[in-house]
Amino acid sequence: MVGELGRVTGTIGPGLVGEVMVRVRGGAEAFLAYAAEPGERIERGTVVIVTEYQPPRTVYVTSAYT
């Protein structure tokens, strides 16, 4: 899971639990998402990289193209 690309479907930011779609097992699945950097805001539609995975459905992400 770590290192996979995903797309933000629900804005991630301070005080917000966002959502990211990540390709898994030949399909796409939604995960709850937090910014890897405290205070960072990541808007809907941004391509991100998973930096940490906490089972069963939580990921920490950072923008793939900075």
C-alpha positions in Angstrom: 0.0 0.0 0.0 2.8 2.5 0.9 4.1 4.1 -2.3 0.8 3.6 -4.2 -0.8 6.6 -6.0 -4.3 7.7 -5.3 -6.7 10.6 -6.0 -8.3 12.8 -3.4 -12.1 12.6 -3.5 -12.7 14.5 -0.2 -10.5 17.4 0.8 -7.8 16.7 3.3 -6.7 19.3 5.8 -6.4 20.5 9.4 -9.5 19.3 11.3 -10.8 17.3 8.3 -10.7 13.6 7.6 -10.4 13.4 3.8 -11.0 10.5 1.4 -8.7 9.0 -1.2 -9.4 6.4 -3.9 -6.5 4.0 -4.4 -6.2 1.1 -6.9 -6.2 -2.1 -5.0 -6.6 -5.7 -6.2 -7.6 -4.7 -9.8 -10.1 -2.1 -8.7 -10.3 1.1 -6.7 -11.2 1.4 -3.0 -11.9 4.4 -0.8 -9.7 5.1 2.3 -9.9 7.7 5.1 -7.0 10.0 4.5 -4.9 12.4 6.6 -2.1 14.7 5.4 1.4 13.3 6.1 2.6 16.9 6.9 0.7 18.5 9.8 -1.3 21.5 8.7 -1.2 20.6 5.0 -4.3 21.0 2.9 -4.8 18.8 -0.1 -7.7 19.6 -2.4 -10.1 17.3 -4.2 -8.7 15.9 -7.4 -5.0 16.0 -6.3 -2.9 13.0 -7.1 -1.2 11.8 -3.9 1.3 9.1 -2.7 0.5 6.9 0.3 3.3 7.4 2.9 1.7 5.4 5.7 -1.0 2.8 5.9 -3.0 1.9 9.1 -5.3 -1.0 8.7 -8.1 -1.4 8.0 -8.9 1.7 5.9 -6.7 4.7 6.9 -3.8 6.3 5.0 -1.5 9.2 5.3 -0.7 10.9 2.0 1.4 13.7 0.4 1.0 15.4 -2.9 2.6 13.4 -5.7 3.5 16.4 -7.8 4.8 19.3 -5.8 
